[in-house]
Amino acid sequence: MSQEDYLKVDTPALMKDLRKFSDLYNFWYSALLKRETDLKQKNAELYLGYKQKGEKMTQKEIEALIMVDEDYVAKKLCLVEAETFYLMFKTNYNNKQTEISLLQSELKRELSFVAKERK
């Protein structure tokens, strides 16, 4: 890359991308927290339901019944989806930040090199 390429960085486009990734990162973090809460509530609801039935069950039996409950499984899949998107957009955001940081470093290096050549 020539030194002129560093000087023609499309800053508005980079910042637009960074904001987009930031918004999506925050959205999916919020969705992840909500879905974790929903799953925990469903787990507690099912657990109490099984405990309040008259039957004697061990902790492991209750956990096994909860794990195969259709509503619990659906909420677990939603949680996995949220985790996947959260991690994807977190990675995209961090990658874009790294790209911007590297461009700044390259520009700074090129400018100092040009300044030394002029002396």
Disulfide bonds with the S-S distance in Angstrom:
none
